[in-house]
Amino acid sequence: MEENIQPINPVAFSLGPIDVHWYGIIIGVGIALALVLAIREGDRRGIHKDTFPDLMLWAIPIAIISARIYYVAFEWDYYAQNPGDIIKIWNGGIAIHGALIGSVITAYVFCKKRNISFWKLADIAAPSIILGQAIGRWGNFINQEAHGGEVSRAFLENLYLPDFIINQMYINGAYYHPTFLYESVWNFAGVLLLIGLRYVNLRRGEIFLSYVIWYSIGRFFVEGMRTDSLMLTESLRMAQTISIALIIGAIALLIYRRVKGLAKLRYTNKNM
């Protein structure tokens, strides 16, 4: 018997003919808090307060576009038949790996133009990036997407989840794993880890590489539970493949930079 549970309305409010979706609001809040965190730490490390806002003017639109392109590319069979849906990012469907590719390239070019160390900027921004990701996953919660396989209500109750989460995981007559929550919790833990690593005073670039490793480990396991994965082949999930590549690449780059003497400066060094 189907339960009478109403999902959260994805539209927060309307301004005339324009619907303002919770998804966009949550993403916006995540970006704002991440920016505040980066500006405060950047100021402590000798980075001008305008640097991160200036970077975000370029990085945010490029990240959104690259995230959407990435997603659409792997779901092209659908979007080729429904081209009008390509721009409907408020319905979900942006891939974080695509966003990271676009934003990292943008940050690298930006740093070259401003004569700022990319690794220094990346280290400062790392906790902000994963904070934005942790908050952003709640946009998936509102849209009832990025969930895992079917479970029972009793299973969710045994996780001591509040009713509003359990009820939102009731989709089309069944309950599902709240994988958005698993990844969000993992990412919030990552924020604390990376902020803690600031006091270890690692070599420049190593906080950012630690972020890449931490996020990729969590994403690999969470992705294995999801039912909406972008697929590289019929049996190979794209996000898991990229996660493994990023873990190996980050560890290799960390070792390489140390062996070659490219990471002599420490995190607390204020030289550009």
N, C-alpha and C positions, 0 to 999 in steps of 0.2 A: 504493500500500500504506500503510495507516494505521500510524503510529508508535505504539509502546507507551510513551507519556509520561503519567505520573500528575500531575494538577494538585495544587497545594497545597490541603490540607484547609482550607476556610474557617472551621472550628470549631477554635479554639485549645485549648480544654479544656472540660470539662463539670463542673458543680456539681450532682450529682444529676440531676434532670430538665432543668436549665437549661444550654443550650449557650452558651458565651461565644465570640463570633465575632471573628476577627482584624479584621474591618471596624470593629467598635466599639472594640477596643483601639487601633487605629491612630488613629482619630478622637480618642479620649481623650488619647493621647500628644500629638497635634498641638495640642489645646486647652491642655493643661498647659504645654507649652513656650511657646506663644504668650502665655499668661497670665504666665509668669515674665518673659518679655522685656518685656511691657507694664508690669508692676509696677516693674521695675528702672528703666526709662526714665521712668516716671511719677514715681517718687521723685526723680529728678534734676531733674524739671521742676516740682516743687512740688505734685504730685498725691498725696494721702494713699494709703498702701499698701492700704487697704481698698477704695478706689474701684473698681478693676477687678474684684476678686473679687465685690463687691456687684453690679456691673453684669452679670457673667457669670451670676449666679444667675437673672437675668431673661432675658438675651440668649440663652443656650444653649438652653433649652427652647423659647423663642419662635422662634429660628432653625431648630431642627429641625422644629418644627411647620409653619412657613411654607415651609420647603424641601420638605417632604413634600406639603403642599397644592398647591404650585406644580407639582410633578412629577405628582401624581395628576390634577390638572386637565387637563393636556395629554395624559394617557394614560387619559382617562375611559372610552373605549370598552372597554378591558380591565378596569379596576377596577369599572365598573358591573356587569360579569358575575362579578367575583371580589372582592366587598367585603371578604372576610376577609383579603385580601392587603394592604389599605391600610395596616395597622399594621406590616407586616413590613419595617421599614427596615433590618434586619440583612441583608436580601438585596440591599441597594442601592436606588437609586431616590430619592435626594434631590437636588434641583436647587440648585446653589450660588447662582444668582441669587435664588431664593426665600429662601434663608438670609440673603443680604445685605440684601434688602429688609426682612425682619423684624428683623434685628439693628440696622440703621441707624435704623429708626424707634424701636426700643427705646432705643438709645443717646441719641437726640435727646430723648426724653421724660425719660429718666434725668438727663441734663445739665440740663434745665430744672428738674427737681425739686431737684437738688443745687446749683443756681446755679454750674455749671461751663461753661466755653466748650465747645460741641460740637466746634468746629473744632480746638481744642487737644487734646481727648481723641482725636479722630479721627486727627490727625497722629501722636500717640504710638502709637496702636493699629495704624496702617497696616502697618508691617513684621510685626507679630504676626498680622494677618489673613492676609496672603499666605503667611506661614510655615505657618500652620495649613492653608491650602489646598494648599501644596506637599506636606506630609506626608499629608494626607487622601487625595490621589490614589492613594497606595499601598494604600488600602483597596479602590479599584476594581481594582487589580492582583490582589489576592487573590481578588476575586470574578469575575475574568476579564470585566470589563465596561468600558465607556467606551473601547473599542478602536477602531482604524480598520479600513480595508479589508484584504483579503487580500494577503499578501506571501509570498515564499519564505523558507525558513530561511537560505539564503545571504545574502539581503538583511539579515536581522537580525544574522547573524554579521559582516557587513561594517560594522555599526555598533559593533562591539567590545563587544557586550553580554554580560554573564555568562550562563552556561547557565540559571541559575534563572529569569531574565527571559525568555529565548528559549523555554524549555520551557513557561512559564506562558502564553505567547502562542499556544500550540498548543491550539486550541479546536475541538472537533467535527471533527477531521480536517484542519484548515488552520491556517496561521500568519497572524497579524494585526499591523498597525501598533500598537506600544505607545504610543498617544496619551496614555495616562495619564502615561507617562514624559516625553514631550515637554513636556506642560503642567507637570509637577512641576519639571523642570529650569528652565523659563522662570520659574516662581514663585520658586524658590530664587535665581535671578539677581535677581529683583525684590526679595527681602529685602535683598540686598547693596546694590542701587541705593538703596532707600529709607533704609537706615541711613546710606549715604554722603550722602544729601541732608540729613540732620540737620546735617551740618557745613557745608553751604552756607548754612544759616540762612535758609531761604526764609520767605516770609510765611505767616502762620497759615492753615492749611487747604490749603496747596499740596502738602504731602507726601501727604496723603490723596487729593487730586485726581490727583496723579502715580500713586498706586497704582491708582486707577480706570482711568486711561489705559493704564498698563503691562499690567495684568491683562487688560483688554478687548482689546488688540491681540493678545496671545498666544492668548486664548480664541477670537478670531475665526478665526485660521488653524488652530488645532488642531481646532476644531469642524467645519471644512470637511472634515476627514479622517475623522471619526467615522461610525459606522454606526448609532448608536442615538439620534440627535438628536431632541429634542422639536421638532415641526414647527408653525409658525404657519399655513402653508398647505402644499399638496402639494410645493412647491418652495422654500419659505422656511423656513430654520432659525431657531427662536426665539432661541437663544443668540447667533447671529451678528447678528440684528436688534437685540437688546438691547445687544450689544457696540458696535455702531456708534453707537447712541443714547447710550450712556454716554461714549464717546470725545468725541463732539460736545458733549454736555452738560457734561462736565468741563472741556473747553477753554473753552467759552463762559462757564461759571461762574467760572473762573479769571480770565479777562479782565474780566468784569463786576465782580468783587470788587475788582480793582485800579483800574479806572476810577472806580468809585463810592467808593473810599476805605474799603472794608469789610475790607481786609486790610493794615492799617497795622502791626499787631503782628507781630513776628517769632517764629519757632519757639522760640527760646531764652527769650523773655519769660515770666516766671513768674506774671504776673497771671492770675487766673482768668478 
